[in-house]
Amino acid sequence: MTGISVRFAPSPTGRLHVGNARGALLNWLFARKSGGSFLLRLDDTDTARSTDDFAQGIEADLRWLGLDWDRFAKQSDRFALYTAATDRLKSSGRLYPCYETAEELDLRRKIQLSQKKPPVYNRAALKLTDDDRAKLEAEGRKPHWRFKLEHRITAWDDIVHGRVEIDAASLSDPVLVRSDGYPLYTLSSVVDDGDLKISHVIRGEDHVTNTAAQIQLFEALGYTVPTFGHFSLLLDADGGGLSKRLGSLSLADLRDQGYEPMALNSLLARLGSADPVEPQLELATLVAGFDLGRFSRAPARLDPHELDLLNAKLLHAMDFAAVQPRLPAGATEAFWLAVRGNIGRLSEAADWWPVISGDIATVIEDRAVVDAAAETLPAEPWDGTTWKAWTQQISAKTGAKGKALFHPLRLALTGRDKGPEMAPLLPLIGRDRVARRLRGM
Ligand code: GLU
């Protein structure tokens, strides 16, 4: 073991979307590249919104991507640790009770903004006397608890951003415990990262300001501060916010739409990095080429067209063994090799199966060409050269060439005007079927 340990920490309040998948994949690649360990942590302290179904869905989504985890933790099993941490912070004077209601805080923020002041919590609760607090509690108010930040520059060397320095005086003291006693993410995440010895916290740059407060919290609780890396956010290809078309799609949607998980992995492993996006059939290849240090601060642009292209390229390179369980029953390797170059999603292969194995509606576009085809139909056995020899004969007989020759034949034999190469398809359709189709039966 290298001592390197990372985690992916989704909240089971919904299914994973493409943005989450990127966080999972980058952490997983980092762990596998460094010989470290990967923890799946479910941030389910919000018991009202977290469900077992979503938790199972997240695990299924990660398995679909091929991402396995070495360790598993659930925050709902760990409340005792958060309470112990809270007690430590109270006794060291770093956690203080506040009694403002959400409406009061909101009003104060609005006043600060109208005075062009930053909307930072003014620490009014620190000035309360014991009497004030007793009075407020007698009114029925229950305190929430804030972490008292030290007003100093808090800095770290970020794997993606380089040196980051944040003046903690510009931040509100974060609320760590709600008035109903529930610990909030800022606390539970630090306790878990510290307790489970996470060495590298790799997450989206929307957490950069949290990081300054969390570094102080790691220190206040006596934990080793991990190394941080904040990857940039995903934007739409045209520069808008997170893509409605792709970025906010759930992995379950993408799976239902027939995308290959490795198409998504290939895209997400490189998007936003200096390395080119390339279709890869194996996660191991993505691991070998992974370097978080090559990710840039510029937003990563997600282009649905790029995913489609990667998906098609992967299918074109996939072996029969890799797809056989998802092909129609009875489909052969020759069938797969004949159609794989012509499909964008694996499900399209099934559309071609009846063309070689069943009865389909065909179209007679040019009677003369089709009749000549029937008259010159070669005897079996057929192979990959039969198509060329046969169509040369049909051409010689009718004078038809190019599109005028091939289009009516394709329509008569497959019922469609586009599709895979006819040369490998023809022997698969077989002489009996071809003869019947040429007779319009
Ligand atoms: N549950 C948190 C989130 O999904 C985890 C953030 C983190 O990685 O620290 O935003």
Residues whose N, C-alpha, C, O or C-beta is under 5 A from the ligand:
A	BS01	LIG	A9 P10 S11 D43 S189 R203
